[in-house]
Amino acid sequence: MTTKKSPASAPKTQTALRSAQFERNTTETRIAIQLTIEGSGRYEVGTGIRFFDHMLELFTRHGAFDLTLKCDGDLDVDQHHTVEDVGIALGEAFDRALGDKRGILRAGYFLMPMDETLAIAAVDLSGRAAFAVDSKVRTRLVGDLQTELVTDFFEGFARGARANVHVKTMYGRSNHHKIEAIFKAFARAMRVACSRDKQLGEMLPSTKGLL
């Protein structure tokens, strides 16, 4: 009696990592950024605004991305240029890394509890820039960050990524928690939206033929 040998399993194909690296320089900010979507939550971030750095770090960790970002901005004028331009650069990094966006889920959302606070984020990598932000933060500063600039960051990201970005604090007490919960929810929503969809394969997630 002969025993048939099972055919050797085919070697696994390595999926290329999606990444982007570039510099964005203006008279107001100089930004160097490197992003890998299939990361492990590693970060090296420096913007000169420590609370903002903290938000970008936890965004990277909760999104399971790898991010190196250095911004030298005109903080002697105001924080606005730094926060907005970092948002634009980070959004553009995702847009470049995703390429033609074939086979991705495209949309994602997440509901994030943080102690007494609850926040929600929803994103659609649609090729169209739109944003809505409701942080429910009423204080001028959290840490060293001007809180009104949270909106400017997400507006800049939406423009750079050509995406719909909606974030909202549902309720909460701590202003720190309100902003942090939004960034964590946003990270998780982006993680889903960027994920490859096995069912779609290489199909473009749009009936228009372009994203």
ZADO-167485 format. One record per residue (C-alpha): x, y, z; residue in one letter; residue number from 1. Coordinates in nm, 3 decimals. Example, Ala and Ser with C-alpha at 12.3 -4.5 7.8 and 13.67 -1.06 7.14 Angstrom:
2
<rec><xx>1.230</xx><yy>-0.450</yy><zz>0.780</zz><code>A</code><pos>1</pos></rec>
<rec><xx>1.367</xx><yy>-0.106</yy><zz>0.714</zz><code>S</code><pos>2</pos></rec>
//
This chain:
211
<rec><xx>0.000</xx><yy>0.000</yy><zz>0.000</zz><code>M</code><pos>1</pos></rec>
<rec><xx>0.145</xx><yy>0.331</yy><zz>-0.102</zz><code>T</code><pos>2</pos></rec>
<rec><xx>0.087</xx><yy>0.650</yy><zz>0.086</zz><code>T</code><pos>3</pos></rec>
<rec><xx>0.036</xx><yy>0.965</yy><zz>-0.109</zz><code>K</code><pos>4</pos></rec>
<rec><xx>0.238</xx><yy>1.257</yy><zz>0.005</zz><code>K</code><pos>5</pos></rec>
<rec><xx>0.060</xx><yy>1.584</yy><zz>0.054</zz><code>S</code><pos>6</pos></rec>
<rec><xx>0.179</xx><yy>1.846</yy><zz>-0.189</zz><code>P</code><pos>7</pos></rec>
<rec><xx>0.412</xx><yy>2.103</yy><zz>-0.040</zz><code>A</code><pos>8</pos></rec>
<rec><xx>0.223</xx><yy>2.407</yy><zz>0.069</zz><code>S</code><pos>9</pos></rec>
<rec><xx>0.280</xx><yy>2.711</yy><zz>-0.145</zz><code>A</code><pos>10</pos></rec>
<rec><xx>0.508</xx><yy>2.973</yy><zz>0.004</zz><code>P</code><pos>11</pos></rec>
<rec><xx>0.325</xx><yy>3.257</yy><zz>0.167</zz><code>K</code><pos>12</pos></rec>
<rec><xx>0.342</xx><yy>3.583</yy><zz>-0.021</zz><code>T</code><pos>13</pos></rec>
<rec><xx>0.457</xx><yy>3.883</yy><zz>0.174</zz><code>Q</code><pos>14</pos></rec>
<rec><xx>0.218</xx><yy>4.176</yy><zz>0.160</zz><code>T</code><pos>15</pos></rec>
<rec><xx>0.401</xx><yy>4.498</yy><zz>0.095</zz><code>A</code><pos>16</pos></rec>
<rec><xx>0.398</xx><yy>4.744</yy><zz>0.379</zz><code>L</code><pos>17</pos></rec>
<rec><xx>0.217</xx><yy>5.066</yy><zz>0.303</zz><code>R</code><pos>18</pos></rec>
<rec><xx>0.430</xx><yy>5.361</yy><zz>0.402</zz><code>S</code><pos>19</pos></rec>
<rec><xx>0.514</xx><yy>5.722</yy><zz>0.318</zz><code>A</code><pos>20</pos></rec>
<rec><xx>0.807</xx><yy>5.947</yy><zz>0.397</zz><code>Q</code><pos>21</pos></rec>
<rec><xx>0.845</xx><yy>6.311</yy><zz>0.299</zz><code>F</code><pos>22</pos></rec>
<rec><xx>0.909</xx><yy>6.665</yy><zz>0.418</zz><code>E</code><pos>23</pos></rec>
<rec><xx>0.661</xx><yy>6.952</yy><zz>0.418</zz><code>R</code><pos>24</pos></rec>
<rec><xx>0.825</xx><yy>7.291</yy><zz>0.451</zz><code>N</code><pos>25</pos></rec>
<rec><xx>0.665</xx><yy>7.636</yy><zz>0.458</zz><code>T</code><pos>26</pos></rec>
<rec><xx>0.769</xx><yy>7.972</yy><zz>0.601</zz><code>T</code><pos>27</pos></rec>
<rec><xx>0.571</xx><yy>7.877</yy><zz>0.915</zz><code>E</code><pos>28</pos></rec>
<rec><xx>0.658</xx><yy>7.511</yy><zz>0.975</zz><code>T</code><pos>29</pos></rec>
<rec><xx>0.915</xx><yy>7.252</yy><zz>0.874</zz><code>R</code><pos>30</pos></rec>
<rec><xx>0.784</xx><yy>6.898</yy><zz>0.906</zz><code>I</code><pos>31</pos></rec>
<rec><xx>0.957</xx><yy>6.565</yy><zz>0.846</zz><code>A</code><pos>32</pos></rec>
<rec><xx>0.729</xx><yy>6.263</yy><zz>0.863</zz><code>I</code><pos>33</pos></rec>
<rec><xx>0.753</xx><yy>5.888</yy><zz>0.816</zz><code>Q</code><pos>34</pos></rec>
<rec><xx>0.445</xx><yy>5.666</yy><zz>0.848</zz><code>L</code><pos>35</pos></rec>
<rec><xx>0.396</xx><yy>5.291</yy><zz>0.818</zz><code>T</code><pos>36</pos></rec>
<rec><xx>0.037</xx><yy>5.169</yy><zz>0.833</zz><code>I</code><pos>37</pos></rec>
<rec><xx>0.128</xx><yy>4.807</yy><zz>0.916</zz><code>E</code><pos>38</pos></rec>
<rec><xx>0.320</xx><yy>4.902</yy><zz>1.226</zz><code>G</code><pos>39</pos></rec>
<rec><xx>0.336</xx><yy>4.806</yy><zz>1.592</zz><code>S</code><pos>40</pos></rec>
<rec><xx>0.253</xx><yy>5.136</yy><zz>1.759</zz><code>G</code><pos>41</pos></rec>
<rec><xx>0.607</xx><yy>5.274</yy><zz>1.764</zz><code>R</code><pos>42</pos></rec>
<rec><xx>0.648</xx><yy>5.650</yy><zz>1.766</zz><code>Y</code><pos>43</pos></rec>
<rec><xx>0.903</xx><yy>5.928</yy><zz>1.780</zz><code>E</code><pos>44</pos></rec>
<rec><xx>0.717</xx><yy>6.258</yy><zz>1.788</zz><code>V</code><pos>45</pos></rec>
<rec><xx>0.826</xx><yy>6.614</yy><zz>1.859</zz><code>G</code><pos>46</pos></rec>
<rec><xx>0.619</xx><yy>6.925</yy><zz>1.785</zz><code>T</code><pos>47</pos></rec>
<rec><xx>0.718</xx><yy>7.155</yy><zz>2.071</zz><code>G</code><pos>48</pos></rec>
<rec><xx>0.370</xx><yy>7.116</yy><zz>2.227</zz><code>I</code><pos>49</pos></rec>
<rec><xx>0.389</xx><yy>6.835</yy><zz>2.480</zz><code>R</code><pos>50</pos></rec>
<rec><xx>0.017</xx><yy>6.762</yy><zz>2.517</zz><code>F</code><pos>51</pos></rec>
<rec><xx>-0.017</xx><yy>6.753</yy><zz>2.137</zz><code>F</code><pos>52</pos></rec>
<rec><xx>0.278</xx><yy>6.511</yy><zz>2.123</zz><code>D</code><pos>53</pos></rec>
<rec><xx>0.096</xx><yy>6.292</yy><zz>2.375</zz><code>H</code><pos>54</pos></rec>
<rec><xx>-0.216</xx><yy>6.285</yy><zz>2.156</zz><code>M</code><pos>55</pos></rec>
<rec><xx>-0.012</xx><yy>6.189</yy><zz>1.847</zz><code>L</code><pos>56</pos></rec>
<rec><xx>0.169</xx><yy>5.919</yy><zz>2.044</zz><code>E</code><pos>57</pos></rec>
<rec><xx>-0.150</xx><yy>5.755</yy><zz>2.165</zz><code>L</code><pos>58</pos></rec>
<rec><xx>-0.300</xx><yy>5.789</yy><zz>1.816</zz><code>F</code><pos>59</pos></rec>
<rec><xx>-0.004</xx><yy>5.592</yy><zz>1.684</zz><code>T</code><pos>60</pos></rec>
<rec><xx>-0.021</xx><yy>5.327</yy><zz>1.956</zz><code>R</code><pos>61</pos></rec>
<rec><xx>-0.398</xx><yy>5.270</yy><zz>1.935</zz><code>H</code><pos>62</pos></rec>
<rec><xx>-0.390</xx><yy>5.269</yy><zz>1.555</zz><code>G</code><pos>63</pos></rec>
<rec><xx>-0.099</xx><yy>5.019</yy><zz>1.552</zz><code>A</code><pos>64</pos></rec>
<rec><xx>0.088</xx><yy>5.245</yy><zz>1.311</zz><code>F</code><pos>65</pos></rec>
<rec><xx>0.455</xx><yy>5.344</yy><zz>1.317</zz><code>D</code><pos>66</pos></rec>
<rec><xx>0.515</xx><yy>5.719</yy><zz>1.311</zz><code>L</code><pos>67</pos></rec>
<rec><xx>0.819</xx><yy>5.941</yy><zz>1.315</zz><code>T</code><pos>68</pos></rec>
<rec><xx>0.727</xx><yy>6.309</yy><zz>1.307</zz><code>L</code><pos>69</pos></rec>
<rec><xx>0.932</xx><yy>6.619</yy><zz>1.375</zz><code>K</code><pos>70</pos></rec>
<rec><xx>0.784</xx><yy>6.968</yy><zz>1.343</zz><code>C</code><pos>71</pos></rec>
<rec><xx>0.979</xx><yy>7.289</yy><zz>1.386</zz><code>D</code><pos>72</pos></rec>
<rec><xx>0.710</xx><yy>7.558</yy><zz>1.386</zz><code>G</code><pos>73</pos></rec>
<rec><xx>0.678</xx><yy>7.927</yy><zz>1.469</zz><code>D</code><pos>74</pos></rec>
<rec><xx>0.552</xx><yy>7.870</yy><zz>1.823</zz><code>L</code><pos>75</pos></rec>
<rec><xx>0.674</xx><yy>8.219</yy><zz>1.913</zz><code>D</code><pos>76</pos></rec>
<rec><xx>0.383</xx><yy>8.344</yy><zz>1.699</zz><code>V</code><pos>77</pos></rec>
<rec><xx>0.114</xx><yy>8.093</yy><zz>1.801</zz><code>D</code><pos>78</pos></rec>
<rec><xx>0.044</xx><yy>7.717</yy><zz>1.809</zz><code>Q</code><pos>79</pos></rec>
<rec><xx>-0.200</xx><yy>7.733</yy><zz>1.520</zz><code>H</code><pos>80</pos></rec>
<rec><xx>0.042</xx><yy>7.682</yy><zz>1.231</zz><code>H</code><pos>81</pos></rec>
<rec><xx>0.210</xx><yy>7.386</yy><zz>1.402</zz><code>T</code><pos>82</pos></rec>
<rec><xx>-0.110</xx><yy>7.200</yy><zz>1.491</zz><code>V</code><pos>83</pos></rec>
<rec><xx>-0.285</xx><yy>7.261</yy><zz>1.158</zz><code>E</code><pos>84</pos></rec>
<rec><xx>0.020</xx><yy>7.178</yy><zz>0.944</zz><code>D</code><pos>85</pos></rec>
<rec><xx>0.091</xx><yy>6.859</yy><zz>1.139</zz><code>V</code><pos>86</pos></rec>
<rec><xx>-0.270</xx><yy>6.758</yy><zz>1.071</zz><code>G</code><pos>87</pos></rec>
<rec><xx>-0.226</xx><yy>6.826</yy><zz>0.700</zz><code>I</code><pos>88</pos></rec>
<rec><xx>0.106</xx><yy>6.638</yy><zz>0.684</zz><code>A</code><pos>89</pos></rec>
<rec><xx>-0.026</xx><yy>6.337</yy><zz>0.875</zz><code>L</code><pos>90</pos></rec>
<rec><xx>-0.335</xx><yy>6.320</yy><zz>0.655</zz><code>G</code><pos>91</pos></rec>
<rec><xx>-0.121</xx><yy>6.346</yy><zz>0.342</zz><code>E</code><pos>92</pos></rec>
<rec><xx>0.103</xx><yy>6.068</yy><zz>0.473</zz><code>A</code><pos>93</pos></rec>
<rec><xx>-0.197</xx><yy>5.836</yy><zz>0.500</zz><code>F</code><pos>94</pos></rec>
<rec><xx>-0.318</xx><yy>5.939</yy><zz>0.155</zz><code>D</code><pos>95</pos></rec>
<rec><xx>0.022</xx><yy>5.863</yy><zz>0.001</zz><code>R</code><pos>96</pos></rec>
<rec><xx>0.070</xx><yy>5.537</yy><zz>0.190</zz><code>A</code><pos>97</pos></rec>
<rec><xx>-0.273</xx><yy>5.405</yy><zz>0.087</zz><code>L</code><pos>98</pos></rec>
<rec><xx>-0.204</xx><yy>5.464</yy><zz>-0.282</zz><code>G</code><pos>99</pos></rec>
<rec><xx>-0.509</xx><yy>5.394</yy><zz>-0.500</zz><code>D</code><pos>100</pos></rec>
<rec><xx>-0.694</xx><yy>5.251</yy><zz>-0.194</zz><code>K</code><pos>101</pos></rec>
<rec><xx>-0.785</xx><yy>4.926</yy><zz>-0.364</zz><code>R</code><pos>102</pos></rec>
<rec><xx>-0.897</xx><yy>4.653</yy><zz>-0.126</zz><code>G</code><pos>103</pos></rec>
<rec><xx>-0.934</xx><yy>4.868</yy><zz>0.185</zz><code>I</code><pos>104</pos></rec>
<rec><xx>-1.240</xx><yy>4.888</yy><zz>0.406</zz><code>L</code><pos>105</pos></rec>
<rec><xx>-1.236</xx><yy>5.265</yy><zz>0.342</zz><code>R</code><pos>106</pos></rec>
<rec><xx>-1.472</xx><yy>5.358</yy><zz>0.629</zz><code>A</code><pos>107</pos></rec>
<rec><xx>-1.441</xx><yy>5.299</yy><zz>1.000</zz><code>G</code><pos>108</pos></rec>
<rec><xx>-1.589</xx><yy>5.410</yy><zz>1.329</zz><code>Y</code><pos>109</pos></rec>
<rec><xx>-1.521</xx><yy>5.352</yy><zz>1.696</zz><code>F</code><pos>110</pos></rec>
<rec><xx>-1.690</xx><yy>5.434</yy><zz>2.026</zz><code>L</code><pos>111</pos></rec>
<rec><xx>-1.426</xx><yy>5.496</yy><zz>2.293</zz><code>M</code><pos>112</pos></rec>
<rec><xx>-1.492</xx><yy>5.503</yy><zz>2.668</zz><code>P</code><pos>113</pos></rec>
<rec><xx>-1.233</xx><yy>5.667</yy><zz>2.891</zz><code>M</code><pos>114</pos></rec>
<rec><xx>-1.338</xx><yy>5.657</yy><zz>3.254</zz><code>D</code><pos>115</pos></rec>
<rec><xx>-1.632</xx><yy>5.899</yy><zz>3.281</zz><code>E</code><pos>116</pos></rec>
<rec><xx>-1.598</xx><yy>6.016</yy><zz>2.919</zz><code>T</code><pos>117</pos></rec>
<rec><xx>-1.735</xx><yy>5.866</yy><zz>2.599</zz><code>L</code><pos>118</pos></rec>
<rec><xx>-1.624</xx><yy>5.974</yy><zz>2.251</zz><code>A</code><pos>119</pos></rec>
<rec><xx>-1.702</xx><yy>5.862</yy><zz>1.898</zz><code>I</code><pos>120</pos></rec>
<rec><xx>-1.508</xx><yy>5.891</yy><zz>1.573</zz><code>A</code><pos>121</pos></rec>
<rec><xx>-1.612</xx><yy>5.803</yy><zz>1.219</zz><code>A</code><pos>122</pos></rec>
<rec><xx>-1.399</xx><yy>5.835</yy><zz>0.906</zz><code>V</code><pos>123</pos></rec>
<rec><xx>-1.445</xx><yy>5.772</yy><zz>0.535</zz><code>D</code><pos>124</pos></rec>
<rec><xx>-1.139</xx><yy>5.777</yy><zz>0.309</zz><code>L</code><pos>125</pos></rec>
<rec><xx>-1.364</xx><yy>5.900</yy><zz>0.032</zz><code>S</code><pos>126</pos></rec>
<rec><xx>-1.135</xx><yy>6.133</yy><zz>-0.161</zz><code>G</code><pos>127</pos></rec>
<rec><xx>-1.341</xx><yy>6.429</yy><zz>-0.035</zz><code>R</code><pos>128</pos></rec>
<rec><xx>-1.237</xx><yy>6.654</yy><zz>0.252</zz><code>A</code><pos>129</pos></rec>
<rec><xx>-1.504</xx><yy>6.722</yy><zz>0.515</zz><code>A</code><pos>130</pos></rec>
<rec><xx>-1.493</xx><yy>6.741</yy><zz>0.893</zz><code>F</code><pos>131</pos></rec>
<rec><xx>-1.707</xx><yy>6.789</yy><zz>1.201</zz><code>A</code><pos>132</pos></rec>
<rec><xx>-1.564</xx><yy>6.828</yy><zz>1.551</zz><code>V</code><pos>133</pos></rec>
<rec><xx>-1.745</xx><yy>6.863</yy><zz>1.883</zz><code>D</code><pos>134</pos></rec>
<rec><xx>-1.504</xx><yy>6.814</yy><zz>2.173</zz><code>S</code><pos>135</pos></rec>
<rec><xx>-1.726</xx><yy>6.978</yy><zz>2.437</zz><code>K</code><pos>136</pos></rec>
<rec><xx>-1.408</xx><yy>7.130</yy><zz>2.582</zz><code>V</code><pos>137</pos></rec>
<rec><xx>-1.468</xx><yy>7.480</yy><zz>2.714</zz><code>R</code><pos>138</pos></rec>
<rec><xx>-1.133</xx><yy>7.561</yy><zz>2.878</zz><code>T</code><pos>139</pos></rec>
<rec><xx>-0.867</xx><yy>7.753</yy><zz>2.683</zz><code>R</code><pos>140</pos></rec>
<rec><xx>-0.583</xx><yy>7.514</yy><zz>2.763</zz><code>L</code><pos>141</pos></rec>
<rec><xx>-0.539</xx><yy>7.146</yy><zz>2.840</zz><code>V</code><pos>142</pos></rec>
<rec><xx>-0.180</xx><yy>7.100</yy><zz>2.941</zz><code>G</code><pos>143</pos></rec>
<rec><xx>0.007</xx><yy>7.333</yy><zz>2.707</zz><code>D</code><pos>144</pos></rec>
<rec><xx>-0.230</xx><yy>7.287</yy><zz>2.410</zz><code>L</code><pos>145</pos></rec>
<rec><xx>-0.473</xx><yy>7.558</yy><zz>2.300</zz><code>Q</code><pos>146</pos></rec>
<rec><xx>-0.789</xx><yy>7.348</yy><zz>2.291</zz><code>T</code><pos>147</pos></rec>
<rec><xx>-0.956</xx><yy>7.535</yy><zz>2.004</zz><code>E</code><pos>148</pos></rec>
<rec><xx>-0.682</xx><yy>7.390</yy><zz>1.782</zz><code>L</code><pos>149</pos></rec>
<rec><xx>-0.819</xx><yy>7.037</yy><zz>1.816</zz><code>V</code><pos>150</pos></rec>
<rec><xx>-1.064</xx><yy>7.139</yy><zz>1.543</zz><code>T</code><pos>151</pos></rec>
<rec><xx>-0.781</xx><yy>7.279</yy><zz>1.330</zz><code>D</code><pos>152</pos></rec>
<rec><xx>-0.591</xx><yy>6.950</yy><zz>1.355</zz><code>F</code><pos>153</pos></rec>
<rec><xx>-0.884</xx><yy>6.742</yy><zz>1.232</zz><code>F</code><pos>154</pos></rec>
<rec><xx>-0.965</xx><yy>6.993</yy><zz>0.959</zz><code>E</code><pos>155</pos></rec>
<rec><xx>-0.604</xx><yy>6.977</yy><zz>0.841</zz><code>G</code><pos>156</pos></rec>
<rec><xx>-0.605</xx><yy>6.597</yy><zz>0.853</zz><code>F</code><pos>157</pos></rec>
<rec><xx>-0.927</xx><yy>6.581</yy><zz>0.649</zz><code>A</code><pos>158</pos></rec>
<rec><xx>-0.772</xx><yy>6.808</yy><zz>0.386</zz><code>R</code><pos>159</pos></rec>
<rec><xx>-0.444</xx><yy>6.617</yy><zz>0.371</zz><code>G</code><pos>160</pos></rec>
<rec><xx>-0.606</xx><yy>6.272</yy><zz>0.365</zz><code>A</code><pos>161</pos></rec>
<rec><xx>-0.895</xx><yy>6.381</yy><zz>0.141</zz><code>R</code><pos>162</pos></rec>
<rec><xx>-1.127</xx><yy>6.219</yy><zz>0.393</zz><code>A</code><pos>163</pos></rec>
<rec><xx>-1.447</xx><yy>6.270</yy><zz>0.590</zz><code>N</code><pos>164</pos></rec>
<rec><xx>-1.358</xx><yy>6.300</yy><zz>0.959</zz><code>V</code><pos>165</pos></rec>
<rec><xx>-1.623</xx><yy>6.325</yy><zz>1.231</zz><code>H</code><pos>166</pos></rec>
<rec><xx>-1.530</xx><yy>6.322</yy><zz>1.601</zz><code>V</code><pos>167</pos></rec>
<rec><xx>-1.747</xx><yy>6.399</yy><zz>1.900</zz><code>K</code><pos>168</pos></rec>
<rec><xx>-1.741</xx><yy>6.378</yy><zz>2.277</zz><code>T</code><pos>169</pos></rec>
<rec><xx>-2.074</xx><yy>6.234</yy><zz>2.384</zz><code>M</code><pos>170</pos></rec>
<rec><xx>-2.027</xx><yy>6.330</yy><zz>2.749</zz><code>Y</code><pos>171</pos></rec>
<rec><xx>-1.759</xx><yy>6.364</yy><zz>3.014</zz><code>G</code><pos>172</pos></rec>
<rec><xx>-1.617</xx><yy>6.570</yy><zz>3.298</zz><code>R</code><pos>173</pos></rec>
<rec><xx>-1.239</xx><yy>6.586</yy><zz>3.250</zz><code>S</code><pos>174</pos></rec>
<rec><xx>-1.130</xx><yy>6.805</yy><zz>2.959</zz><code>N</code><pos>175</pos></rec>
<rec><xx>-0.813</xx><yy>6.598</yy><zz>2.933</zz><code>H</code><pos>176</pos></rec>
<rec><xx>-1.023</xx><yy>6.285</yy><zz>2.894</zz><code>H</code><pos>177</pos></rec>
<rec><xx>-1.251</xx><yy>6.447</yy><zz>2.636</zz><code>K</code><pos>178</pos></rec>
<rec><xx>-0.962</xx><yy>6.522</yy><zz>2.399</zz><code>I</code><pos>179</pos></rec>
<rec><xx>-0.778</xx><yy>6.197</yy><zz>2.468</zz><code>E</code><pos>180</pos></rec>
<rec><xx>-1.089</xx><yy>5.986</yy><zz>2.411</zz><code>A</code><pos>181</pos></rec>
<rec><xx>-1.144</xx><yy>6.159</yy><zz>2.076</zz><code>I</code><pos>182</pos></rec>
<rec><xx>-0.789</xx><yy>6.086</yy><zz>1.960</zz><code>F</code><pos>183</pos></rec>
<rec><xx>-0.812</xx><yy>5.722</yy><zz>2.073</zz><code>K</code><pos>184</pos></rec>
<rec><xx>-1.145</xx><yy>5.676</yy><zz>1.896</zz><code>A</code><pos>185</pos></rec>
<rec><xx>-1.000</xx><yy>5.841</yy><zz>1.585</zz><code>F</code><pos>186</pos></rec>
<rec><xx>-0.700</xx><yy>5.607</yy><zz>1.591</zz><code>A</code><pos>187</pos></rec>
<rec><xx>-0.922</xx><yy>5.299</yy><zz>1.610</zz><code>R</code><pos>188</pos></rec>
<rec><xx>-1.151</xx><yy>5.427</yy><zz>1.336</zz><code>A</code><pos>189</pos></rec>
<rec><xx>-0.852</xx><yy>5.493</yy><zz>1.107</zz><code>M</code><pos>190</pos></rec>
<rec><xx>-0.713</xx><yy>5.148</yy><zz>1.187</zz><code>R</code><pos>191</pos></rec>
<rec><xx>-1.036</xx><yy>4.993</yy><zz>1.058</zz><code>V</code><pos>192</pos></rec>
<rec><xx>-1.068</xx><yy>5.219</yy><zz>0.754</zz><code>A</code><pos>193</pos></rec>
<rec><xx>-0.710</xx><yy>5.145</yy><zz>0.642</zz><code>C</code><pos>194</pos></rec>
<rec><xx>-0.747</xx><yy>4.770</yy><zz>0.690</zz><code>S</code><pos>195</pos></rec>
<rec><xx>-0.738</xx><yy>4.544</yy><zz>0.387</zz><code>R</code><pos>196</pos></rec>
<rec><xx>-1.069</xx><yy>4.373</yy><zz>0.311</zz><code>D</code><pos>197</pos></rec>
<rec><xx>-1.017</xx><yy>4.007</yy><zz>0.212</zz><code>K</code><pos>198</pos></rec>
<rec><xx>-1.361</xx><yy>3.991</yy><zz>0.057</zz><code>Q</code><pos>199</pos></rec>
<rec><xx>-1.295</xx><yy>4.291</yy><zz>-0.168</zz><code>L</code><pos>200</pos></rec>
<rec><xx>-0.950</xx><yy>4.171</yy><zz>-0.270</zz><code>G</code><pos>201</pos></rec>
<rec><xx>-0.808</xx><yy>4.436</yy><zz>-0.502</zz><code>E</code><pos>202</pos></rec>
<rec><xx>-1.146</xx><yy>4.590</yy><zz>-0.579</zz><code>M</code><pos>203</pos></rec>
<rec><xx>-1.183</xx><yy>4.963</yy><zz>-0.537</zz><code>L</code><pos>204</pos></rec>
<rec><xx>-1.439</xx><yy>5.035</yy><zz>-0.261</zz><code>P</code><pos>205</pos></rec>
<rec><xx>-1.636</xx><yy>5.279</yy><zz>-0.477</zz><code>S</code><pos>206</pos></rec>
<rec><xx>-1.874</xx><yy>5.263</yy><zz>-0.772</zz><code>T</code><pos>207</pos></rec>
<rec><xx>-1.718</xx><yy>5.578</yy><zz>-0.921</zz><code>K</code><pos>208</pos></rec>
<rec><xx>-1.392</xx><yy>5.407</yy><zz>-1.019</zz><code>G</code><pos>209</pos></rec>
<rec><xx>-1.184</xx><yy>5.663</yy><zz>-0.828</zz><code>L</code><pos>210</pos></rec>
<rec><xx>-1.113</xx><yy>5.762</yy><zz>-0.469</zz><code>L</code><pos>211</pos></rec>
//
